Amino acid sequence: MNQRPARRPAPRPPEGTPAPAELARMARSGLAGAARVAHWADAALGPGNDGATGDGKATLSDASAERAAADLGLTVAQVRADWDTARLAGLVEVHGDSARPGWRLRAWDRDDSAVLRGWVALFDAWSLAHPEPTDVEPAAVAEVVSAMPQVLSFLQLSAGPVPVEQLLDLLRQRVTELRTERCEVTYDTQTGPGSAGPVAAVPAVDAGPADRAPAEDPAPAEDAELAPLLDWSLSALGSVGALTYGDGQATLTPLGSWAVWVKLEQICVAAQSPAGNIEVAAEEMLRGCAQLRPNAARAEYRAWLAARPVGGAVTELIDAARGEDALLRGLAFEALRVVGAPAEPDVRAVVDEPTLRPYALLWLAEHDGIDPEDAHEVLTREEATWLWVDTAAAVADHGEAPLLVRHLESALQPTVPALLDEVRAVGHPRTVQVLVALAAAHPDPALAKAVRRAAFQVHTGG
């Protein structure tokens, strides 16, 4: 008998964690102001109304902010703060240069899981929820943000108040470890005013002995530079409701403790990546997923994404899509579908890149709620033909001849001569190779001859 692999038992949160319904009640209470402003914008401005935003960044226009303040009995500053929180929690979604109610707002009063996901999204964005110090280097801020998961894990394990001095010592150790992992070299002051400070050295494997200077020990993190950044981090986490901070100590709230546990569980799930691609770069991960069935590939994408910051992961995927391998291009956008809304700004930013445009337009159409079967209607005839050639290139490189022949049947053009005319017109860089492969694969000698002739004409510029 075939035996199914044993499922990993559903993890249980730490003892003493409130029930999901109680956690959701806490989250609703903490996000009440953000939800109220988002509901007001939905009712008063309407989805997609240009009056909601004024600068293309989904910030309320001055007129709308003043109107909301008057209607809700708040100050303009309170309205703007609640609006920003609503954006970070996904109650308001940014689409291009406008904003509209998010699905979490629609489900706010009836779906506890939607509320908790919204609060976790705010928790993930804690570094954006509170202005960072203006008198420190951006690199130092980035180091502290990267080190805070360890600080939060320590708070979660402590299950009670922890002195700030103890957290500062842990932060110093972690930042020093991060610098050591980067093999950081501190350059002297003669590098000139254009220097951005400490620069990460190129790993030794990337340079020959003659080109490499001896690495210096990384400068240890100093408490004097980290203390104000720790104060900022704890204040920011307190502002989103993840912890309480005062009297020289910090304590995770029940919501904060639960969220840290959720993040640790995600790491554990990611570590069980079924195909073992969790630690590799995006391009290698996509190649590893090429032979997987769709559901297995999506599981692999989720595991890979859970193991890294979403912004960097999206950048990696788009860079992989820009390469010459058409198969990776399609797979990269499948992985971006798993990312969902956080990938929208990056996907929208590449719409004008000819190589990525058809994929980006389809992604955005599906993201906006168009049925995947109808999404192709957003493409022009030329864009659809370009995508057909790009897909054929992926099949020619990685598939089998019968699959390429079947791909011919998916073309929009009613006849092969019409297809060949339009394929030649779109100017895809792989047109010749695709036509040669199709001619070699097709069983009809007359059709194969016509395709071969078209390939020759494209090759010679005829």
N, C-alpha and C positions, 0 to 999 in steps of 0.2 A: 504493500500500500504506500501511496505517496503521502508523506507527512509534511504538513505546513510548518515553516519555521516558527518557533515560539515568539509570540509578541512580547515586546518589552512591557512589563506591567506599568500601568498609569502611575506616574510619580505622585506622591502625596506631599503637600506643603508641610513646612515645619510645624510641630505641635504648638498650638496656641494661635495659629493663623486664623483670622476670622473667616467665616463662610463666604463664598463668592457674592452672595446677595448683600452681605454686610459690607464687604469691600466695595461693591458697586455703589452702595449708599454713601460711603465715605467719598468716593470719587465724584459722585454727583454733587455732593456738598462742596467739595473743593473747586469744582468747575462750574458752579452755579452761575457766577458772573459771566464767564465765557459763553455758556449756553444761552443765557438771557440776551446777550448782545447778538449772538448768531441768530437766534430766533427773531429778534427785532429786525435784523437785516433781511432775513428771509421774507418777513411779512411786509416790511416798509419799502424795501428796495426791489425785491423780486430777484429770482435766480438770473444771473448773467447781466443784471442791470448795470450800465456803465456808471451810474451815480454812486455805486458802492465803492469804487476805487478811483484814485486820482492820479497815480504816478506809475502805473504799470507794475507795482509791486504788491498789489492786494492790500495796501493800507487804505483806510477810510479817507475819503476826501474831507476837507475841512467842513464843508457844508453838511455832509452826512454825519460826521462826528458830532457837530453841534446839535443837529436834529435828534440824534440818538440820546445825547446827554439830556436834552430837554424832555424827551419822551420817557426816559427811564429814571430821571431824577438823579443823575450822576454828573460828575465833572467830565470835561472832554478828556482829561488825562486818564481817568478811570475807564472811559469807553475805549480808548486806544489800547490800554493795557489788557483789557478783557478781550479785545479783538485779536491782539497778538497771541494771547493764550489760546483762543479758539482756533487760530490757524495752526499752532503747534500741536494741538490735540486732534486735529482733523475734523473739527466741527465746521470749519470753513475750508474749502479746497481751492487752491489757486489753479486757474486754467488760463494760460497765456497772460493777458494783461487784465484779467477780471477774476473775480472770486464768486463762488456760489456755495450753497449749503452742502456739507459733506453727508455721506450716507449715515455717519454716526449720529448726526443731528436728527435725521429722520427716525432713527431707532432709539433715541435717547431715553424715552420714558418707558420703553417696553423690553429692551434688550440689554441685560446686564453685561454680557460679553462685549458688546459694542462700547459701552461706557468704560469698561476696564481697558480695552484696547486703546481707547482715546487717552486715558490717563497714562498708560505705559508709553504712548507716543510722546506725551508731554515730558515724562520722566527721561526718555531718551534724549530729548532736546533741552535738558536742563541748562547747558552752557549758553543757550541762546535766550533763555528766559530772564536773565539778569545781566545788566551791563558789566562787561569785564573791566578790570582795572586799565586805566589809560596810560599808566606810567611804567608798564612792563613790556618786554619784548613779546611779540606774537608767538615766537618759538617756545618761550617759557610757558605761555598759556596752553599751547598745544601739548606740551609735555605733561602738564598737570591734568588736562582733560584725559589724556591717554592713561595716566596713572590712577585716576579716581575709581575705576572698577575694582581694583584691589582694595582700596580704602573702604568702599561700600561693602565688599565681601567681608572684610574684617568686622565692620559694624554689624553686619547681618549675623555673623557667627557669634559675636559678643552678646547679642540679644539683650542689650541694655545700654546705659550711658557709657560713653568712652571719652576720657579726657582728650582735649584738643592737642595737648602736647604729645600724646601717644600717637595720634593720627598724623601729626606733623613729622614725627620720626619715621613712621611707615611711608609717608609720602616721599620723604627725602631718600629713603632706601630705594623706592621704586623708580624715581626719576633718575637716580644714579645708575640703576640697572638698565634703564632705557637708553641712556647715553652710552653705556658700555656696549650694549647690543648693537648700536649704530657705529661702533668704532670711531666715536667722535674725536676730532682733533681740534684743539683750540688754537687759532692763529694769533700772532702777535698784533699789536696795534698798528704796525706799519702796512697792514693790508689796505689802509686808506679809508676815507669816509664812506665809500660806497659799499664797504663790507657789511653784511647783514649779521655779523657776529659769528658764533661757532658754526662750522659747516661740517656735515657728515662726510667722512672720507669715503672714497670708493673702496669697496671690499678688495682684499688683497688679490683675489682670483681674477680681478678685472685689469690688472696692470702687471707689467713685468718688473723684475728686480731693479732695472736701471731707471724705471720711471716712478719708483715708489719711495717716498721718504719714510723713515721710521715713525711709527705711530706713537703719539704721546698718550699718556694715561688720560682718560676723560676727566674733566674737572668735576669734583663731587658737587652734588646739589647742596646749596647752602640754605640754612633755615631762614636767614634774613630775606632771601629772594622768594622763598616758598610760603612763608607765613601769610603775607597778604593774599596770595593766590589760593591758599587753603581756606582763608576766611571768605573769599569770593565764592569758591566752590560750595562750601557749606551753606552760605547765604542763598545761593542760587538753588540748591537742592531743597532748602527750606521753603523757598518761594513757590516751588511746585508741589509742596506737601509731602516730600519724600522723607524728611527728617525734621527734628526740632534741634535748635542750635542756640545755646546761651549758657551763661555761667561757666564758661570754660569747658563745656562738654557738648557732645552731639549724640543723638539717639534716633534711630530709624523709627518712623511711624509704622503702624501695621501695613499701610499701603506700600511704603518704601521697602519694608522687609520682604513683603510678598513679591514685589517687582524684582528685587535682587535675586530672589530664589528662582523666579521665572527665567531671568537671564542666565543663571547658572544651569538650569535645566536645558535651555536652548543650546548651550555649549556642549552639554553631554549628548544631546541628540545629534548635533553636528559632528561630534567625534565618532558617531556610529555611521558615518557616510557610507552607504552600501557599496559604492564602487571605488572608494578610497581616494577621491579627488579633492578632499577638503583643503589640503595644504598647498595645492599647486596654483599657478597663475591661471587667469581666466581662459586664455587660449588653450592651455593644456587640459583644463577641466572640460571645456567644450568638446575637444577632441575625444576625451574619455567618454562623453555622453553620446557621441555620434551613433554608436551601435545599440544604445538602450532604447527600450520602448518608451513612448511618451510619458507614462506615469512614473516609470523608474527615473527618467531623465529629470522630471520635475522634482522628484524627491532629492535627487543629487543637487539640483540648483538650490533648493531650500537649505540643504546642509551646508553647501559652499557659502551661501549668503549669510547664514546665521553665524559663521565664524569670522566675519569681518565687518567693519563699518560700512553702512549702505552706500555712502557717498563714494568711497574708494572703489567699492565693488561695481557700481554703475559705470564709473569711469573706465575701469578695466574691461568691462563687457563691451562698451562702445568702442574702445581702442581695438579690441579683438575684431569687432564688426568691420572696422575700417581696413582690415587686411585683405589679401588677395584671395583667400579661400572663401568662396561663396557659401559653402556649407556652414562655416563658423558664423557667417553673417546672419543666416537664418536662425541658428541655434542661440546666438547672442540675444536676439530679440525675443526668442522664447523664454530665455532666462530673465529678461527684463519684464516680461509679462508676470513672472512670479514676483518680482520686486514690487510691481504695482505703482501706486500713486507717487511714492518718493522718487521714482525715476522720470516722472513727467517733464520737469524742467530740462533735464539733460537730453531727453528724446526730442523735445520740441526744439532744442538748440541745434540739432543736426538735420532739421528738415530741409535746409538749403544745400546740404551736401548731396550731390547727384547719386553717389553710390549708396547712401543710406536713406534717401528720401522716400522711396516706396515703402520700405520697412517701417520707417518712422510714422508715415501717414496711416498705415494700417494699425500700428500700435496705438496711436492717438485716437483713431476712430473707435477701436474696441474699448479703450479706456473711457471714452465718452458715452459708452453704452450701446453702440451700434452692434448688432448681431455679427459675430465673426464671419458668417456666411455672406453677409451683405457688405462687409467692410471694404471689399475691393472696389465698390462703387465710388469711393472717394478718390481713386486714382484716375488720371487721364489715360487715354489709350496708349500714349507713348510711355507713361510710367508703368502701366501694366505690362507692356511688351518688354520693357527693360527688365522688370522683375521676372518675367518668363524666361528670358535669356540667362539671368543670374541664377535662377533655380536650375535651369538646364545645365549650367556650368557645374553646379554642385553635384548633380546627378552624374554628369560625365566623369567627374573626378572621383566620386566615391560610390556610385551606384552601379547597377548592372544594365546591360543593353536593353532588356525588355522594359525596364523602368523608364529609360530615356524615350523609348518609342511611345509608351503610354503618356509621357509628359507632352508629346506632340499633340495628343488629343485634347489637352487642357487649354490650348491656345484660344484666344478670343477670336482670331481671324477665321472666317468660314472656309477658306481654302488654303492649301499650302503655298501657292504663289503669292497670295496676299500676305500670309505670314512672313514669307521670305523678304518681301518688299519692305515691310514694316520693321523687321529685325535688322535689316541693313541700314534703315534710316535712323534707328535710335543710337547707333554707334557704341554699343557695349564693347569693352575691350576684349572680351572673350568670344566674340561672335564667330570668328573663324574656327576656333577650336570646337565650339558647340556644334556648328554645322558639319564639320568633318566627322565628329563623333556620331552625330545623328545619321549621317549618310552611311557610315560603317555599320550602324546598328539596325537600320531599317530593312525589312525583308523584301520590300517592293523595289525592284531594280530601277524602274522608271523614276520613282520618287527619289530614291537615293541619288540617281544621276542629277536630278534637278537641284537637290540640296548641295551636292558636291560642286556643281557649277556656280551656285550662289556663293559658296565658300571661296572659290577661286576668284570671283569677281570682287568680293570684299577684300581679299588678300592683295589683289593687284590694283585696287582702287577703281575698278571698272564699274 
